[in-house]
Amino acid sequence: MELAPRGLHDLRGQDGPPLTIRYAPHAAVVVAGLPGSGKSTLLHRWDGRAPVLDPRTSRLTAQAAMPDRVPYPVYRPVVRTLHLLRIRAALRRPGPLLVHDCGTRRWMRRALAHWARRNGRELHVVLLAVRPEEALSGQHARARTAAPRTFRRHVRGLAALLAAVDRDGRAAFPGAASVLLADEVSRERLAAVRFAAPDDGSGAEGG
């Protein structure tokens, strides 16, 4: 079953058949959610369809250049800057793009929208709105946990973001052509992604 999202699609709590998500050939898709919500798992499932920009890649690059004694919080701003520069550069190149981001920072949402618009791209969002306890379980399963203070900040940010989505729809993400909401029930349905122009008679769903 294929879904071509436009506007707001809320799949929270909806079990069902696997879905192939279709976007325009040059779309930029942001996969957002709490640390441990399943962003990396979903992007791994979709890998091969588009380049994936993951902040962990930027962290490993910065880490390799730092002495072992330097703790991560010291060079975190370097990692963020490097990730931003990579996103901006990738948006200038042709072809589809998948972006890993928490989605809870308003300035980042605005920056992504601005860069996508400048480069003539459609911007889409997949927001994994899982419960905080589910995200914590995911962190422990991957043996990578966020600091408690950092995680609480993300939880507050996600709560505010979901309230904005409930109130304003996709306008909570400036410039987004679609926002697709999934939770721990429905995220497994997001089986595949493809980037293609609409097919006549494909039976794809829109909204």
Order of alpha helices (4+ residues) and beta strands (2+ residues): beta-beta-beta-beta-alpha-beta-alpha-alpha-beta-alpha-beta-alpha-alpha-beta-beta
